[in-house]
């Protein structure tokens, strides 16, 4: 739990990440920042998808519509939190000269997106639109 | 690869600061899309108090994100070898995104 709190503080505390290790080539830091922003855009796209499901599929049954929209919004929030966590971990690993952290999150997100897409196909084909 | 002309400031041939600036711009644009969708959801919800409040919070998040991106872009332009962003920027940007998602959930639930 203390490790989690420490990481949480790193998300917002400017100086703590820089306290350890050596400053890497600034281009690596910028590449890490762009990766973080790309993940943040993915999160925003999921949130936008949640809004879109709610707004542009009015014929869908209430349960399906709200459930799908909330799932997409939750995935977006999770993706954003993971983005900053991964960014801090990568930055720290670069400063310490360690290997970059490995992550199962991309695979997990791919599977979730694929499942949501398949469910949508089934919902539209079978015609459960109320 | 020819070096920069004598006297000119050293310029990264990979244009890393420019690419990072454009990445911030793209992300700001994505935030704008979400804010517009939130406004549409609030309008479609019939203008209830909860809907208007959620929409206002989304718009405030959009403004904060705009400010964070603007400050980061200014820092990138000012430094010759800009370092990692102050983590407060990253944390703030993510906080805005998460609050937008929560407001979206409120809008979807009550709409």
gemmi code that builds the backbone of each chain (N, CA, C; Angstrom):
import gemmi

chains = {
    "A": [
        ("UNK", (0.829, -1.204, 0.000), (0.000, 0.000, 0.000), (0.859, 1.247, 0.000)),
        ("UNK", (1.983, 1.231, 0.770), (2.831, 2.420, 0.820), (3.474, 2.664, -0.540)),
        ("UNK", (3.779, 1.564, -1.263), (4.329, 1.720, -2.603), (3.343, 2.400, -3.529)),
        ("UNK", (2.069, 2.045, -3.378), (1.031, 2.651, -4.204), (0.917, 4.144, -3.913)),
        ("UNK", (0.945, 4.494, -2.621), (0.833, 5.910, -2.250), (2.026, 6.693, -2.773)),
        ("UNK", (3.203, 6.055, -2.702), (4.415, 6.714, -3.178), (4.314, 6.997, -4.681)),
        ("UNK", (3.841, 5.981, -5.434), (3.678, 6.172, -6.878), (2.667, 7.267, -7.163)),
        ("UNK", (1.586, 7.262, -6.360), (0.534, 8.269, -6.542), (1.111, 9.671, -6.344)),
        ("UNK", (2.013, 9.801, -5.357), (2.610, 11.109, -5.111), (3.508, 11.522, -6.274)),
        ("UNK", (4.172, 10.528, -6.886), (5.068, 10.828, -8.004), (4.306, 11.429, -9.181)),
        ("UNK", (3.008, 11.068, -9.330), (2.229, 11.581, -10.456), (2.171, 13.098, -10.406)),
        ("UNK", (2.168, 13.649, -9.187), (1.941, 15.085, -9.059), (3.157, 15.847, -8.543)),
        ("UNK", (4.099, 15.143, -7.894), (5.224, 15.845, -7.278), (6.327, 16.058, -8.311)),
        ("UNK", (6.672, 17.299, -8.582), (7.636, 17.588, -9.650), (9.034, 17.063, -9.364)),
        ("UNK", (9.483, 17.199, -8.139), (10.916, 17.030, -7.906), (11.316, 15.591, -7.598)),
        ("UNK", (10.339, 14.749, -7.202), (10.734, 13.440, -6.667), (11.276, 12.499, -7.738)),
        ("UNK", (10.724, 12.593, -8.965), (11.226, 11.720, -10.020), (12.670, 12.084, -10.341)),
        ("UNK", (12.958, 13.379, -10.297), (14.295, 13.838, -10.673), (15.320, 13.617, -9.584)),
        ("UNK", (14.859, 13.186, -8.403), (15.785, 13.075, -7.286), (16.750, 11.914, -7.477)),
        ("UNK", (16.338, 10.863, -8.212), (17.200, 9.687, -8.305), (17.750, 9.499, -9.711)),
        ("UNK", (18.900, 8.839, -9.771), (19.500, 8.501, -11.049), (20.032, 9.714, -11.781)),
        ("UNK", (20.385, 9.487, -13.072), (20.945, 10.547, -13.903), (19.931, 10.963, -14.949)),
        ("UNK", (19.993, 12.225, -15.348), (19.061, 12.713, -16.354), (19.377, 12.051, -17.698)),
        ("UNK", (18.396, 11.368, -18.334), (18.661, 10.737, -19.630), (18.695, 11.793, -20.737)),
        ("UNK", (19.102, 11.359, -21.913), (19.032, 12.214, -23.099), (17.618, 12.791, -23.194)),
        ("UNK", (17.526, 14.109, -23.369), (16.200, 14.743, -23.315), (15.263, 14.201, -24.395)),
        ("UNK", (15.854, 13.680, -25.489), (14.995, 13.153, -26.558), (14.235, 11.907, -26.106)),
        ("UNK", (14.884, 11.111, -25.241), (14.192, 9.924, -24.715), (13.021, 10.349, -23.835)),
        ("UNK", (13.267, 11.400, -23.031), (12.186, 11.905, -22.171), (11.027, 12.412, -23.014)),
        ("UNK", (11.352, 13.110, -24.109), (10.289, 13.633, -24.972), (9.534, 12.494, -25.650)),
        ("UNK", (10.261, 11.447, -26.066), (9.592, 10.291, -26.671), (8.649, 9.647, -25.654)),
        ("UNK", (9.117, 9.547, -24.411), (8.271, 8.989, -23.340), (7.024, 9.857, -23.157)),
        ("UNK", (7.212, 11.173, -23.218), (6.082, 12.097, -23.065), (5.082, 11.918, -24.215)),
        ("UNK", (5.589, 11.722, -25.427), (4.681, 11.538, -26.565), (3.901, 10.230, -26.439)),
        ("UNK", (4.597, 9.190, -25.932), (3.891, 7.927, -25.704), (2.770, 8.127, -24.687)),
        ("UNK", (3.089, 8.869, -23.614), (2.068, 9.184, -22.600), (0.885, 9.904, -23.245)),
        ("UNK", (1.189, 10.888, -24.110), (0.104, 11.644, -24.744), (-0.709, 10.763, -25.689)),
        ("UNK", (-0.021, 9.818, -26.371), (-0.756, 8.906, -27.258), (-1.727, 8.050, -26.449)),
        ("UNK", (-1.285, 7.581, -25.274), (-2.186, 6.800, -24.407), (-3.329, 7.662, -23.901)),
        ("UNK", (-3.012, 8.930, -23.620), (-4.059, 9.835, -23.147), (-5.097, 10.055, -24.246)),
        ("UNK", (-4.646, 10.148, -25.502), (-5.593, 10.285, -26.610), (-6.443, 9.027, -26.751)),
        ("UNK", (-5.807, 7.856, -26.545), (-6.582, 6.613, -26.562), (-7.674, 6.661, -25.501)),
        ("UNK", (-7.293, 7.142, -24.303), (-8.278, 7.259, -23.222), (-9.394, 8.213, -23.623)),
        ("UNK", (-9.034, 9.355, -24.218), (-10.041, 10.341, -24.624), (-10.938, 9.771, -25.720)),
        ("UNK", (-10.347, 8.960, -26.616), (-11.157, 8.337, -27.665), (-12.172, 7.375, -27.053)),
        ("UNK", (-11.754, 6.612, -26.029), (-12.690, 5.699, -25.368), (-13.813, 6.482, -24.687)),
        ("UNK", (-13.447, 7.613, -24.037), (-14.462, 8.445, -23.372), (-15.415, 9.014, -24.416)),
        ("UNK", (-14.842, 9.513, -25.539), (-15.683, 10.008, -26.625), (-16.589, 8.913, -27.165)),
        ("UNK", (-16.066, 7.683, -27.253), (-16.877, 6.545, -27.695), (-18.035, 6.290, -26.750)),
        ("UNK", (-17.777, 6.448, -25.447), (-18.850, 6.282, -24.468), (-19.965, 7.284, -24.689)),
        ("UNK", (-19.575, 8.565, -24.885), (-20.573, 9.598, -25.191), (-21.316, 9.261, -26.482)),
        ("UNK", (-20.565, 8.794, -27.492), (-21.167, 8.531, -28.800), (-22.186, 7.413, -28.717)),
        ("UNK", (-21.842, 6.329, -27.989), (-22.789, 5.224, -27.828), (-24.091, 5.738, -27.206)),
        ("UNK", (-23.930, 6.597, -26.191), (-25.107, 7.106, -25.488), (-25.947, 8.015, -26.388)),
        ("UNK", (-25.268, 8.835, -27.190), (-25.976, 9.867, -27.947), (-26.482, 9.389, -29.300)),
        ("UNK", (-25.718, 8.528, -29.957), (-26.010, 8.230, -31.361), (-26.612, 6.849, -31.573)),
        ("UNK", (-26.910, 6.121, -30.507), (-27.616, 4.839, -30.639), (-28.895, 4.890, -29.808)),
        ("UNK", (-29.792, 5.829, -30.113), (-30.978, 6.005, -29.251), (-31.948, 4.834, -29.320)),
        ("UNK", (-31.851, 4.008, -30.389), (-32.791, 2.894, -30.514), (-32.393, 1.684, -29.680)),
        ("UNK", (-31.163, 1.722, -29.171), (-30.689, 0.595, -28.359), (-31.457, 0.566, -27.044)),
        ("UNK", (-31.643, -0.639, -26.521), (-32.325, -0.761, -25.234), (-31.545, -0.025, -24.151)),
        ("UNK", (-32.259, 0.536, -23.129), (-31.602, 1.391, -22.137), (-30.433, 0.672, -21.462)),
        ("UNK", (-30.661, -0.572, -21.060), (-29.630, -1.312, -20.342), (-28.369, -1.479, -21.167)),
        ("UNK", (-28.536, -1.888, -22.421), (-27.385, -2.071, -23.303), (-26.651, -0.763, -23.531)),
        ("UNK", (-27.445, 0.278, -23.814), (-26.851, 1.575, -24.149), (-26.041, 2.113, -22.969)),
        ("UNK", (-26.662, 2.160, -21.788), (-25.975, 2.730, -20.626), (-24.823, 1.830, -20.185)),
        ("UNK", (-25.048, 0.512, -20.239), (-23.984, -0.407, -19.841), (-22.753, -0.265, -20.713)),
        ("UNK", (-22.982, -0.221, -22.027), (-21.865, -0.098, -22.966), (-21.160, 1.250, -22.801)),
        ("UNK", (-21.973, 2.326, -22.649), (-21.379, 3.660, -22.490), (-20.552, 3.729, -21.212)),
        ("UNK", (-21.089, 3.193, -20.106), (-20.343, 3.239, -18.838), (-19.076, 2.398, -18.924)),
        ("UNK", (-19.151, 1.238, -19.627), (-17.951, 0.405, -19.769), (-16.871, 1.167, -20.530)),
        ("UNK", (-17.270, 1.860, -21.612), (-16.282, 2.613, -22.384), (-15.698, 3.766, -21.564)),
        ("UNK", (-16.561, 4.456, -20.801), (-16.069, 5.564, -19.970), (-15.108, 5.049, -18.899)),
        ("UNK", (-15.455, 3.909, -18.283), (-14.565, 3.336, -17.260), (-13.244, 2.921, -17.881)),
        ("UNK", (-13.296, 2.317, -19.089), (-12.057, 1.936, -19.764), (-11.210, 3.166, -20.059)),
        ("UNK", (-11.859, 4.278, -20.437), (-11.120, 5.515, -20.705), (-10.425, 6.036, -19.463)),
        ("UNK", (-11.146, 6.062, -18.338), (-10.540, 6.544, -17.094), (-9.373, 5.656, -16.682)),
        ("UNK", (-9.564, 4.335, -16.793), (-8.504, 3.387, -16.451), (-7.283, 3.602, -17.334)),
        ("UNK", (-7.529, 3.818, -18.631), (-6.447, 4.004, -19.596), (-5.655, 5.275, -19.262)),
        ("UNK", (-6.359, 6.330, -18.843), (-5.678, 7.583, -18.502), (-4.801, 7.401, -17.264)),
        ("UNK", (-5.346, 6.721, -16.242), (-4.570, 6.498, -15.022), (-3.351, 5.640, -15.312)),
        ("UNK", (-3.547, 4.629, -16.141), (-2.433, 3.764, -16.503), (-1.373, 4.546, -17.300)),
        ("UNK", (-1.827, 5.514, -18.106), (-0.895, 6.286, -18.925), (0.112, 7.027, -18.043)),
        ("UNK", (-0.398, 7.717, -17.020), (0.525, 8.499, -16.182), (1.385, 7.573, -15.329)),
        ("UNK", (0.815, 6.442, -14.896), (1.593, 5.490, -14.106), (2.752, 4.929, -14.928)),
        ("UNK", (2.443, 4.544, -16.166), (3.474, 3.980, -17.034), (4.534, 5.032, -17.366)),
        ("UNK", (4.081, 6.274, -17.540), (5.029, 7.348, -17.855), (6.026, 7.531, -16.712)),
        ("UNK", (5.508, 7.560, -15.472), (6.401, 7.723, -14.314), (7.350, 6.539, -14.212)),
        ("UNK", (6.830, 5.319, -14.438), (7.684, 4.132, -14.309), (8.788, 4.142, -15.368)),
        ("UNK", (8.427, 4.538, -16.610), (9.429, 4.592, -17.681), (10.477, 5.653, -17.378)),
        ("UNK", (10.013, 6.812, -16.915), (10.943, 7.897, -16.622), (11.935, 7.460, -15.534)),
        ("UNK", (11.402, 6.781, -14.508), (12.250, 6.332, -13.414), (13.245, 5.282, -13.895)),
        ("UNK", (12.766, 4.350, -14.739), (13.654, 3.306, -15.246), (14.765, 3.910, -16.097)),
        ("UNK", (14.422, 4.927, -16.899), (15.452, 5.568, -17.730), (16.487, 6.271, -16.862)),
        ("UNK", (16.013, 6.912, -15.784), (16.952, 7.618, -14.909), (17.871, 6.646, -14.188)),
        ("UNK", (17.334, 5.462, -13.840), (18.151, 4.480, -13.120), (18.977, 3.620, -14.066)),
        ("UNK", (18.723, 3.733, -15.381), (19.430, 2.900, -16.340), (18.937, 1.467, -16.365)),
        ("UNK", (17.693, 1.243, -15.913), (17.137, -0.115, -15.921), (16.398, -0.375, -17.224)),
        ("UNK", (15.956, -1.631, -17.400), (15.091, -1.957, -18.532), (13.763, -1.244, -18.346)),
        ("UNK", (13.122, -0.915, -19.461), (11.804, -0.293, -19.361), (10.807, -1.302, -18.808)),
        ("UNK", (9.828, -0.841, -18.026), (8.863, -1.787, -17.443), (8.035, -2.467, -18.528)),
        ("UNK", (7.776, -3.749, -18.316), (6.908, -4.450, -19.271), (5.469, -4.312, -18.786)),
        ("UNK", (4.538, -4.496, -19.705), (3.146, -4.251, -19.346), (2.223, -5.158, -20.143)),
        ("UNK", (1.203, -5.677, -19.455), (0.183, -6.486, -20.121), (-0.982, -5.620, -20.582)),
        ("UNK", (-0.940, -4.326, -20.241), (-2.099, -3.478, -20.490), (-2.478, -3.373, -21.969)),
        ("UNK", (-1.513, -3.198, -22.901), (-1.917, -3.105, -24.310), (-2.695, -4.322, -24.780)),
        ("UNK", (-2.240, -5.520, -24.396), (-2.944, -6.738, -24.790), (-4.344, -6.766, -24.191)),
        ("UNK", (-4.441, -6.388, -22.900), (-5.737, -6.372, -22.215), (-6.699, -5.425, -22.916)),
        ("UNK", (-6.194, -4.215, -23.243), (-7.045, -3.213, -23.887), (-7.502, -3.711, -25.263)),
        ("UNK", (-6.575, -4.345, -26.013), (-6.939, -4.872, -27.334), (-8.073, -5.873, -27.205)),
        ("UNK", (-7.949, -6.787, -26.242), (-8.970, -7.823, -26.068), (-10.315, -7.183, -25.720)),
        ("UNK", (-10.277, -6.187, -24.795), (-11.524, -5.524, -24.379), (-12.179, -4.828, -25.571)),
        ("UNK", (-11.377, -4.102, -26.359), (-11.931, -3.389, -27.512), (-12.511, -4.388, -28.517)),
        ("UNK", (-11.797, -5.501, -28.755), (-12.290, -6.507, -29.692), (-13.610, -7.090, -29.202)),
        ("UNK", (-13.693, -7.387, -27.903), (-14.927, -7.967, -27.355), (-16.085, -6.981, -27.491)),
        ("UNK", (-15.822, -5.683, -27.168), (-16.885, -4.674, -27.296), (-17.357, -4.588, -28.743)),
        ("UNK", (-16.410, -4.616, -29.691), (-16.776, -4.532, -31.107), (-17.624, -5.730, -31.513)),
        ("UNK", (-17.216, -6.938, -31.069), (-17.983, -8.156, -31.417), (-19.383, -8.094, -30.824)),
        ("UNK", (-19.480, -7.639, -29.563), (-20.792, -7.522, -28.928), (-21.676, -6.570, -29.726)),
        ("UNK", (-21.086, -5.453, -30.182), (-21.864, -4.490, -30.965), (-22.364, -5.122, -32.254)),
        ("UNK", (-21.484, -5.890, -32.925), (-21.884, -6.556, -34.170), (-23.068, -7.484, -33.904)),
        ("UNK", (-22.973, -8.273, -32.831), (-24.043, -9.214, -32.502), (-25.330, -8.457, -32.188)),
        ("UNK", (-25.204, -7.386, -31.393), (-26.384, -6.615, -31.002), (-27.091, -6.058, -32.237)),
        ("UNK", (-26.301, -5.542, -33.178), (-26.910, -4.954, -34.387), (-27.503, -6.038, -35.271)),
        ("UNK", (-26.784, -7.170, -35.437), (-27.247, -8.220, -36.334), (-28.517, -8.881, -35.811)),
        ("UNK", (-28.496, -9.239, -34.540), (-29.647, -9.951, -33.977), (-30.838, -9.025, -33.825)),
        ("UNK", (-30.553, -7.730, -33.773), (-31.646, -6.777, -33.734), (-32.273, -6.669, -32.362)),
        ("UNK", (-31.425, -6.480, -31.349), (-31.946, -6.287, -30.001), (-32.191, -4.801, -29.727)),
        ("UNK", (-32.393, -4.062, -30.816), (-32.498, -2.606, -30.622), (-33.867, -2.238, -30.062)),
        ("UNK", (-34.402, -3.029, -29.149), (-35.699, -2.691, -28.608), (-36.697, -2.978, -29.638)),
    ],
    "B": [
        ("UNK", (25.149, 13.970, -42.299), (24.265, 14.978, -41.721), (25.103, 16.232, -41.470)),
        ("UNK", (24.739, 17.333, -42.064), (25.482, 18.566, -41.881), (25.028, 19.241, -40.598)),
        ("UNK", (25.976, 19.783, -39.864), (25.655, 20.445, -38.608), (24.995, 21.784, -38.851)),
        ("UNK", (24.517, 22.393, -37.798), (23.898, 23.709, -37.957), (24.941, 24.752, -38.311)),
        ("UNK", (24.521, 25.810, -38.930), (25.435, 26.878, -39.286), (26.042, 27.474, -38.020)),
        ("UNK", (27.261, 27.916, -38.148), (27.952, 28.478, -36.990), (27.158, 29.658, -36.445)),
        ("UNK", (26.984, 29.679, -35.147), (26.264, 30.791, -34.528), (24.796, 30.495, -34.333)),
        ("UNK", (24.220, 29.643, -35.202), (22.807, 29.312, -35.028), (22.675, 28.364, -33.843)),
        ("UNK", (21.568, 28.416, -33.104), (21.393, 27.487, -31.982), (21.268, 26.057, -32.503)),
        ("UNK", (21.855, 25.124, -31.728), (21.800, 23.720, -32.138), (20.347, 23.282, -32.219)),
        ("UNK", (20.019, 22.563, -33.279), (18.634, 22.187, -33.504), (18.591, 20.681, -33.656)),
        ("UNK", (17.701, 20.042, -32.934), (17.607, 18.594, -33.001), (17.126, 18.186, -34.386)),
        ("UNK", (17.942, 17.384, -35.152), (17.510, 17.020, -36.502), (16.248, 16.153, -36.504)),
        ("UNK", (15.967, 15.502, -35.396), (14.756, 14.685, -35.341), (13.509, 15.482, -34.997)),
        ("UNK", (13.662, 16.792, -34.790), (12.530, 17.677, -34.482), (11.713, 17.179, -33.294)),
        ("UNK", (12.404, 16.663, -32.289), (11.683, 16.090, -31.143), (10.788, 17.098, -30.429)),
        ("UNK", (11.281, 18.322, -30.124), (10.379, 19.262, -29.435), (9.149, 19.597, -30.264)),
        ("UNK", (9.326, 19.719, -31.589), (8.180, 20.040, -32.449), (7.164, 18.901, -32.432)),
        ("UNK", (7.684, 17.670, -32.511), (6.761, 16.519, -32.502), (6.004, 16.458, -31.182)),
        ("UNK", (6.731, 16.758, -30.099), (6.067, 16.729, -28.792), (5.011, 17.830, -28.709)),
        ("UNK", (5.339, 19.011, -29.277), (4.367, 20.102, -29.269), (3.100, 19.691, -30.025)),
        ("UNK", (3.306, 19.068, -31.186), (2.133, 18.655, -31.971), (1.345, 17.566, -31.258)),
        ("UNK", (2.052, 16.692, -30.512), (1.335, 15.660, -29.745), (0.433, 16.314, -28.707)),
        ("UNK", (0.936, 17.377, -28.040), (0.091, 18.107, -27.085), (-1.099, 18.724, -27.806)),
        ("UNK", (-0.852, 19.268, -29.000), (-1.947, 19.872, -29.774), (-3.020, 18.835, -30.112)),
        ("UNK", (-2.578, 17.664, -30.589), (-3.540, 16.605, -30.939), (-4.361, 16.205, -29.727)),
        ("UNK", (-3.664, 16.094, -28.596), (-4.369, 15.674, -27.386), (-5.379, 16.734, -26.965)),
        ("UNK", (-5.000, 18.018, -27.102), (-5.948, 19.094, -26.786), (-7.172, 19.001, -27.681)),
        ("UNK", (-6.925, 18.685, -28.962), (-8.043, 18.541, -29.901), (-8.980, 17.407, -29.459)),
        ("UNK", (-8.392, 16.282, -29.020), (-9.220, 15.166, -28.532), (-10.063, 15.613, -27.341)),
        ("UNK", (-9.441, 16.406, -26.450), (-10.184, 16.904, -25.284), (-11.351, 17.774, -25.739)),
        ("UNK", (-11.109, 18.595, -26.776), (-12.165, 19.458, -27.298), (-13.338, 18.626, -27.790)),
        ("UNK", (-13.033, 17.530, -28.510), (-14.101, 16.668, -29.025), (-14.941, 16.129, -27.870)),
        ("UNK", (-14.257, 15.670, -26.808), (-14.986, 15.133, -25.655), (-15.860, 16.212, -25.022)),
        ("UNK", (-15.310, 17.453, -24.903), (-16.092, 18.538, -24.295), (-17.330, 18.836, -25.133)),
        ("UNK", (-17.179, 18.827, -26.468), (-18.330, 19.090, -27.347), (-19.374, 17.991, -27.196)),
        ("UNK", (-18.910, 16.725, -27.139), (-19.851, 15.611, -26.955), (-20.568, 15.719, -25.613)),
        ("UNK", (-19.836, 16.184, -24.592), (-20.465, 16.360, -23.276), (-21.544, 17.432, -23.354)),
        ("UNK", (-21.255, 18.526, -24.081), (-22.259, 19.583, -24.233), (-23.486, 19.055, -24.962)),
        ("UNK", (-23.259, 18.227, -25.986), (-24.392, 17.654, -26.724), (-25.230, 16.753, -25.823)),
        ("UNK", (-24.525, 15.939, -25.004), (-25.245, 15.054, -24.083), (-26.075, 15.864, -23.097)),
        ("UNK", (-25.505, 16.973, -22.586), (-26.230, 17.798, -21.613), (-27.467, 18.421, -22.264)),
        ("UNK", (-27.314, 18.888, -23.517), (-28.453, 19.485, -24.224), (-29.528, 18.442, -24.489)),
        ("UNK", (-29.095, 17.231, -24.919), (-30.060, 16.170, -25.217), (-30.771, 15.719, -23.949)),
        ("UNK", (-30.086, 15.857, -22.797), (-30.694, 15.455, -21.526), (-31.807, 16.395, -21.079)),
        ("UNK", (-32.011, 17.475, -21.800), (-33.124, 18.366, -21.483), (-32.762, 19.487, -20.534)),
        ("UNK", (-31.455, 19.687, -20.291), (-31.031, 20.812, -19.464), (-31.394, 20.681, -18.000)),
        ("UNK", (-31.300, 19.465, -17.449), (-31.498, 19.318, -16.002), (-30.315, 19.933, -15.259)),
        ("UNK", (-30.521, 20.214, -13.979), (-29.460, 20.858, -13.188), (-28.220, 19.986, -13.166)),
        ("UNK", (-28.407, 18.671, -12.916), (-27.261, 17.767, -12.845), (-26.518, 17.751, -14.179)),
        ("UNK", (-27.275, 17.721, -15.278), (-26.650, 17.693, -16.600), (-25.840, 18.945, -16.867)),
        ("UNK", (-26.404, 20.092, -16.517), (-25.701, 21.361, -16.763), (-24.438, 21.443, -15.913)),
        ("UNK", (-24.541, 20.981, -14.642), (-23.360, 21.012, -13.770), (-22.267, 20.112, -14.331)),
        ("UNK", (-22.634, 18.874, -14.757), (-21.643, 17.953, -15.312), (-21.003, 18.548, -16.554)),
        ("UNK", (-21.811, 19.170, -17.396), (-21.283, 19.790, -18.610), (-20.335, 20.934, -18.261)),
        ("UNK", (-20.706, 21.739, -17.257), (-19.845, 22.862, -16.848), (-18.511, 22.346, -16.315)),
        ("UNK", (-18.555, 21.247, -15.542), (-17.304, 20.686, -15.024), (-16.438, 20.197, -16.174)),
        ("UNK", (-17.069, 19.562, -17.188), (-16.323, 19.099, -18.368), (-15.647, 20.273, -19.062)),
        ("UNK", (-16.388, 21.370, -19.228), (-15.822, 22.538, -19.903), (-14.674, 23.131, -19.083)),
        ("UNK", (-14.825, 23.127, -17.741), (-13.742, 23.621, -16.886), (-12.502, 22.746, -17.057)),
        ("UNK", (-12.707, 21.408, -17.120), (-11.584, 20.490, -17.337), (-10.900, 20.791, -18.664)),
        ("UNK", (-11.716, 21.090, -19.674), (-11.160, 21.397, -20.983), (-10.283, 22.646, -20.900)),
        ("UNK", (-10.743, 23.655, -20.168), (-9.966, 24.890, -20.019), (-8.657, 24.628, -19.274)),
        ("UNK", (-8.745, 23.807, -18.198), (-7.526, 23.497, -17.437), (-6.539, 22.760, -18.329)),
        ("UNK", (-7.066, 21.796, -19.115), (-6.182, 21.039, -20.008), (-5.523, 21.970, -21.011)),
        ("UNK", (-6.317, 22.899, -21.552), (-5.803, 23.882, -22.512), (-4.646, 24.654, -21.897)),
        ("UNK", (-4.822, 25.046, -20.625), (-3.802, 25.833, -19.938), (-2.544, 25.002, -19.716)),
        ("UNK", (-2.723, 23.725, -19.290), (-1.563, 22.852, -19.080), (-0.790, 22.688, -20.386)),
        ("UNK", (-1.529, 22.402, -21.483), (-0.873, 22.197, -22.777), (-0.152, 23.464, -23.212)),
        ("UNK", (-0.779, 24.615, -22.987), (-0.181, 25.879, -23.398), (1.130, 26.122, -22.644)),
        ("UNK", (1.106, 25.857, -21.333), (2.313, 26.088, -20.543), (3.425, 25.131, -20.937)),
        ("UNK", (3.038, 23.865, -21.199), (4.049, 22.883, -21.599), (4.668, 23.268, -22.940)),
        ("UNK", (3.817, 23.714, -23.887), (4.310, 24.104, -25.206), (5.251, 25.305, -25.075)),
        ("UNK", (4.889, 26.235, -24.166), (5.742, 27.399, -23.952), (7.093, 26.970, -23.385)),
        ("UNK", (7.077, 26.011, -22.441), (8.337, 25.519, -21.889), (9.180, 24.841, -22.958)),
        ("UNK", (8.517, 24.049, -23.827), (9.242, 23.347, -24.892), (9.909, 24.344, -25.820)),
        ("UNK", (9.211, 25.438, -26.125), (9.748, 26.428, -27.053), (10.889, 27.207, -26.412)),
        ("UNK", (10.838, 27.378, -25.076), (11.812, 28.244, -24.411), (13.168, 27.563, -24.265)),
        ("UNK", (13.184, 26.251, -24.040), (14.428, 25.556, -23.742), (15.043, 24.983, -25.008)),
        ("UNK", (16.379, 24.983, -25.060), (17.068, 24.381, -26.205), (17.002, 22.857, -26.097)),
        ("UNK", (17.227, 22.320, -24.899), (17.130, 20.880, -24.667), (16.108, 20.647, -23.565)),
        ("UNK", (14.823, 20.732, -23.894), (13.804, 20.623, -22.840), (13.807, 19.243, -22.207)),
        ("UNK", (13.688, 19.227, -20.910), (13.733, 17.962, -20.198), (12.358, 17.352, -20.073)),
        ("UNK", (12.263, 16.389, -19.169), (10.970, 15.758, -18.915), (10.013, 16.813, -18.373)),
        ("UNK", (8.722, 16.686, -18.703), (7.796, 17.676, -18.158), (7.720, 17.532, -16.651)),
        ("UNK", (7.433, 18.627, -15.992), (7.165, 18.554, -14.562), (6.002, 17.580, -14.398)),
        ("UNK", (6.144, 16.533, -13.562), (5.067, 15.547, -13.478), (3.715, 16.147, -13.138)),
        ("UNK", (3.696, 17.305, -12.512), (2.421, 17.958, -12.246), (1.602, 18.145, -13.511)),
        ("UNK", (2.283, 18.405, -14.623), (1.572, 18.566, -15.892), (0.860, 17.274, -16.272)),
        ("UNK", (1.647, 16.164, -16.233), (1.075, 14.878, -16.617), (-0.071, 14.510, -15.675)),
        ("UNK", (0.166, 14.676, -14.376), (-0.876, 14.357, -13.402), (-2.110, 15.208, -13.610)),
        ("UNK", (-1.904, 16.500, -13.857), (-3.036, 17.394, -14.087), (-3.825, 17.017, -15.322)),
        ("UNK", (-3.098, 16.679, -16.401), (-3.777, 16.299, -17.640), (-4.618, 15.050, -17.426)),
        ("UNK", (-4.053, 14.071, -16.696), (-4.789, 12.834, -16.447), (-5.993, 13.088, -15.541)),
        ("UNK", (-5.791, 13.965, -14.552), (-6.893, 14.294, -13.641), (-8.065, 14.885, -14.436)),
        ("UNK", (-7.757, 15.804, -15.353), (-8.803, 16.391, -16.203), (-9.545, 15.297, -16.969)),
        ("UNK", (-8.772, 14.356, -17.552), (-9.380, 13.291, -18.337), (-10.309, 12.437, -17.485)),
        ("UNK", (-9.830, 12.075, -16.279), (-10.633, 11.206, -15.415), (-11.904, 11.926, -14.963)),
        ("UNK", (-11.777, 13.221, -14.610), (-12.967, 13.973, -14.189), (-13.971, 14.050, -15.340)),
        ("UNK", (-13.471, 14.205, -16.570), (-14.369, 14.207, -17.734), (-15.107, 12.879, -17.855)),
        ("UNK", (-14.379, 11.772, -17.619), (-15.020, 10.457, -17.697), (-16.107, 10.323, -16.632)),
        ("UNK", (-15.816, 10.827, -15.419), (-16.800, 10.733, -14.330), (-18.036, 11.571, -14.674)),
        ("UNK", (-17.814, 12.789, -15.194), (-18.942, 13.626, -15.610), (-19.729, 12.943, -16.719)),
        ("UNK", (-19.006, 12.285, -17.637), (-19.673, 11.550, -18.706), (-20.562, 10.460, -18.141)),
        ("UNK", (-20.048, 9.730, -17.132), (-20.846, 8.672, -16.511), (-22.115, 9.258, -15.900)),
        ("UNK", (-21.972, 10.439, -15.235), (-23.144, 11.087, -14.637), (-24.145, 11.474, -15.713)),
        ("UNK", (-23.651, 12.030, -16.815), (-24.537, 12.455, -17.901), (-25.264, 11.259, -18.517)),
        ("UNK", (-24.512, 10.167, -18.741), (-25.105, 8.979, -19.366), (-26.167, 8.391, -18.440)),
        ("UNK", (-25.847, 8.358, -17.139), (-26.746, 7.728, -16.175), (-28.062, 8.490, -16.071)),
        ("UNK", (-28.001, 9.821, -16.004), (-29.226, 10.585, -15.789), (-29.937, 10.897, -17.100)),
        ("UNK", (-29.182, 10.765, -18.245), (-29.821, 11.079, -19.527), (-30.673, 9.936, -19.952)),
    ],
}
model = gemmi.Model(1)
for chain_id, residues in chains.items():
    chain = gemmi.Chain(chain_id)
    for i, (resn, *xyz) in enumerate(residues, 1):
        res = gemmi.Residue()
        res.name, res.seqid = resn, gemmi.SeqId(i, " ")
        for name, pos in zip(("N", "CA", "C"), xyz):
            atom = gemmi.Atom()
            atom.name, atom.element = name, gemmi.Element(name[0])
            atom.pos, atom.b_iso = gemmi.Position(*pos), 0.0
            res.add_atom(atom)
        chain.add_residue(res)
    model.add_chain(chain)
structure = gemmi.Structure()
structure.add_model(model)
structure.setup_entities()
